[in-house]
Amino acid sequence: MKRNLALVAVATAVLCITSTAKAVVLIGGSTNNGNLDRTHADEVVPGFFLPKPNVWVYSGSRTITGPYQDGLSSEPWAGPAPTPVTTDGLLNPPPPDGCDVSGPDCGVFFKAFTGNTTTDGPATVSLTQTLPATPGQGYRLDGWAGAEANYLGTSIIALDFFDGASNSIGSVVNDITALLQVPNGQPFNYKNYSVTGVAPLGTATVRARIAMVGGISNPAGGGQAFVVDDFTLQTVPEPASIALGLLGMVGFVGLVRRR
């Protein structure tokens, strides 16, 4: 009977450990424009503007010619079902161009064709958000991604950790390239992906990163889009605290059994 009571205590303790460590959403839905709906007009070349997602930081560079602005754009056609249907694009005053005007539910279109192997070089383009983080805390980045059949590039989602002086102290990367074009009957073969990591000692910030690396134009032509939509960054229970809690309960069971 004592042993049964001890096992009940273990089960209850496990439930308490997992239930009290509730996730905190840092990016998701309208929080920090996780659904990518809200946009602004960005001048990519003099006099020519393209919509890009608010809050997210754009970075684009080609290996030969260097930084450039036309590596991606926000598009209403880039986030169809099965990605969640969202309408935050209607909440803000519309920019000169963008999803707020042409449609409320947007995704982001990475332009692999802006890279090449001759004049400009392959293109690396990313969207990032950097937020305060706690050492030992677990973080998970989830989001949707897909690609057309002739896309040429490496696609990743990642968590990067930095110390108080903005030095990189660790990264967890999920290379989703091989799965992007696996047929699933959905537009762009859209699928949900995630990456999870624990902030190392000394962490001050965590950066959510979605990137196209080494993108080039396919000589065969055809559809070459890499598209993403609806990202969530949230905390997850720290593995160490759960393990310590379970070890403590195992010790408690052993003590009851000895008695």
C-alpha positions in Angstrom: 0.0 0.0 0.0 2.8 2.4 0.9 4.5 1.6 -2.5 1.2 2.4 -4.3 0.9 5.7 -2.5 4.5 6.5 -3.3 3.9 5.9 -7.0 0.8 8.2 -6.9 3.1 10.8 -5.3 5.6 10.4 -8.2 2.8 10.8 -10.8 1.4 13.8 -9.1 4.9 15.4 -8.8 5.5 14.8 -12.5 2.2 16.5 -13.4 3.1 19.4 -11.1 6.6 19.8 -12.7 5.2 19.9 -16.2 2.2 22.0 -15.5 3.9 24.7 -13.5 6.6 25.2 -16.3 4.1 26.9 -18.6 5.3 28.1 -22.0 5.8 31.8 -22.5 5.1 32.9 -26.0 7.8 35.4 -27.2 6.8 35.4 -30.9 3.5 34.2 -32.2 0.3 35.4 -33.8 0.2 39.1 -33.5 3.0 39.1 -30.8 6.0 40.5 -32.5 4.3 39.9 -35.9 4.8 36.1 -35.6 2.2 35.6 -38.4 4.1 37.9 -40.7 1.0 39.8 -41.7 2.0 43.4 -40.8 4.3 44.9 -43.3 6.1 48.1 -44.3 7.3 49.4 -47.6 11.1 49.1 -48.0 13.1 50.8 -50.7 15.1 48.0 -52.2 16.6 50.2 -55.0 16.1 53.9 -55.5 12.4 54.6 -56.3 11.4 51.0 -56.0 9.6 49.6 -52.9 8.7 46.1 -51.7 6.8 45.0 -48.7 8.7 43.4 -45.8 7.4 42.1 -42.4 7.4 44.5 -39.5 9.6 43.9 -36.4 11.7 41.2 -38.2 15.2 42.2 -39.2 16.2 41.6 -42.8 19.7 40.6 -43.9 20.8 39.8 -47.4 24.1 39.4 -49.1 25.6 37.8 -52.2 29.1 36.4 -52.2 30.5 38.6 -55.0 28.6 41.8 -54.9 27.8 41.9 -51.2 24.7 43.2 -49.3 21.5 43.8 -51.2 17.8 44.5 -50.2 15.8 42.5 -52.8 16.2 39.0 -51.2 12.6 38.6 -50.0 9.2 40.2 -49.9 5.9 39.8 -48.1 3.2 38.4 -50.4 -0.4 37.5 -49.9 0.0 34.4 -52.1 3.0 33.0 -50.1 1.0 31.8 -47.1 -2.0 29.7 -48.2 -3.5 26.8 -46.4 -2.4 24.6 -44.6 -0.8 27.6 -42.8 -3.1 29.3 -40.3 -5.5 31.9 -41.7 -4.7 35.2 -40.0 -5.9 38.8 -40.5 -3.5 41.1 -38.7 -2.7 42.9 -41.9 -6.0 44.7 -41.6 -5.2 46.3 -38.2 -2.7 48.9 -39.3 -2.7 51.9 -41.7 -1.7 50.6 -45.1 1.8 51.3 -46.4 2.4 52.4 -50.0 2.6 48.7 -50.9 2.2 45.5 -48.9 0.0 42.9 -47.5 -2.0 45.4 -45.5 -3.3 46.6 -48.9 -3.5 43.5 -51.1 -4.5 41.0 -48.4 -4.5 40.5 -44.7 -2.9 37.0 -44.6 0.7 37.1 -45.7 3.7 34.9 -46.0 7.3 35.7 -46.9 8.8 34.8 -50.3 12.6 34.2 -50.4 14.0 34.9 -53.8 16.6 32.3 -54.7 16.7 33.6 -58.3 18.4 36.8 -57.1 21.6 34.7 -56.6 23.8 33.2 -59.2 27.2 31.6 -59.7 28.7 34.2 -62.0 28.1 38.0 -61.7 26.7 38.3 -58.1 27.3 35.1 -56.4 24.9 32.8 -54.4 22.6 34.7 -52.0 22.2 34.3 -48.3 19.0 36.0 -46.9 17.6 35.8 -43.4 14.8 37.1 -41.2 15.6 37.4 -37.5 14.2 38.6 -34.1 16.4 38.9 -31.0 14.8 38.8 -27.6 16.0 38.6 -23.9 16.8 35.1 -22.8 17.7 33.2 -19.6 20.6 30.7 -19.2 19.3 27.1 -18.8 15.9 28.0 -20.3 14.6 25.9 -23.1 13.3 27.6 -26.3 11.4 26.2 -29.3 10.9 27.9 -32.7 8.0 26.6 -34.8 6.9 27.7 -38.2 5.7 26.7 -41.7 7.9 26.4 -44.8 7.6 25.2 -48.3 9.3 25.4 -51.7 8.6 25.1 -55.4 10.0 22.2 -57.4 13.0 24.2 -59.0 14.1 25.9 -55.8 17.9 25.8 -55.4 19.3 26.7 -52.0 19.7 25.5 -48.4 16.8 26.4 -46.0 17.2 26.5 -42.2 15.4 27.6 -39.1 17.6 28.2 -36.1 18.0 29.5 -32.6 21.2 31.6 -31.9 22.3 32.5 -28.4 24.4 35.5 -27.4 26.0 36.8 -24.3 25.7 40.3 -22.8 28.4 41.7 -25.2 26.5 40.3 -28.2 29.0 37.5 -28.8 27.7 34.3 -30.3 27.9 31.5 -27.7 25.9 28.7 -29.4 23.3 27.8 -32.1 20.9 25.1 -32.8 20.1 24.6 -36.5 17.4 22.6 -38.3 18.3 22.2 -42.0 14.9 21.6 -43.6 16.1 21.5 -47.2 15.6 17.8 -47.9 12.0 17.8 -46.6 10.8 21.0 -48.3 10.0 19.5 -51.7 8.7 16.1 -50.4 5.2 16.0 -51.9 2.3 16.2 -49.4 -0.5 17.5 -51.6 -0.4 21.0 -50.2 0.5 24.3 -52.0 4.3 24.6 -52.0 4.3 21.3 -50.1 4.0 23.4 -47.0 4.9 21.6 -43.7 5.4 22.6 -40.1 9.0 22.6 -38.7 10.6 23.3 -35.4 13.9 23.6 -33.6 14.5 23.4 -29.9 17.5 24.4 -27.8 18.6 25.2 -24.2 20.2 28.6 -23.6 23.9 28.0 -22.5 25.6 29.5 -19.5 26.1 33.3 -20.1 23.1 33.7 -22.4 21.6 37.2 -22.5 19.6 37.0 -25.7 18.1 34.4 -28.1 17.7 35.0 -31.8 15.0 33.3 -33.9 16.4 32.9 -37.5 14.8 31.8 -40.7 17.3 31.7 -43.6 18.0 30.8 -47.2 21.7 30.0 -47.7 23.4 29.8 -51.1 20.3 30.5 -53.1 20.8 30.6 -56.9 18.7 30.9 -60.0 17.8 27.5 -61.5 19.0 27.4 -65.2 15.9 25.2 -65.9 13.6 28.1 -64.9 10.2 27.2 -63.5 8.9 27.9 -59.9 11.8 28.6 -57.5 10.1 30.1 -54.5 11.0 29.3 -50.9 8.1 30.5 -48.7 7.5 30.7 -44.9 4.7 31.8 -42.6 3.4 31.8 -39.0 6.3 31.5 -36.6 6.1 31.0 -32.9 9.0 31.2 -30.4 8.2 30.0 -26.9 9.8 28.8 -23.8 9.8 25.1 -23.0 10.4 23.3 -19.6 14.1 23.2 -18.8 15.2 19.5 -19.2 17.5 19.8 -16.1 14.8 20.9 -13.7 12.4 18.1 -14.9 15.2 15.5 -14.5 16.1 16.7 -11.0 12.5 16.6 -10.0 12.1 13.1 -11.2 15.3 12.0 -9.5 14.0 13.4 -6.3 10.8 11.5 -6.6 12.7 8.3 -7.4 14.7 8.7 -4.2 11.4 9.3 -2.3 10.1 6.0 -3.7 13.2 4.2 -2.7 12.9 5.6 0.9 9.3 4.5 1.2 10.1 1.0 -0.1 13.0 0.6 2.4 10.6 1.6 5.2 
